[in-house]
Amino acid sequence: MGFIHAIRNGIPLSDRKLQALRQFTQRMIQARGWVEDSEIEAFLTAGYSS
């Protein structure tokens, strides 16, 4: 089972960093860019930088 299949079917990704990217992207779309500071912090903690 690949990443695309998991994303399309709402299955959590095994790669922690990619899962964080997926969740953050979904929240950005849902919140129209107005995400909470805690969501940004979780994204950055997963290994991304601002």
Phi, psi and omega in degrees: 000129184261177181298318182297317178300315181297316180296314181296330185255009177070023179272130179303142179279145180285335178277113185302319182290318178292325177296319178297319178297316179300311181296317181294318179297316178299317179294321178299319180291312181298319184267004180052041176091353183261066180276158179285154177303323181295328178288322176294317180298318179297321178296314180293322179296332180289351176121007178264163180233159181268000000 
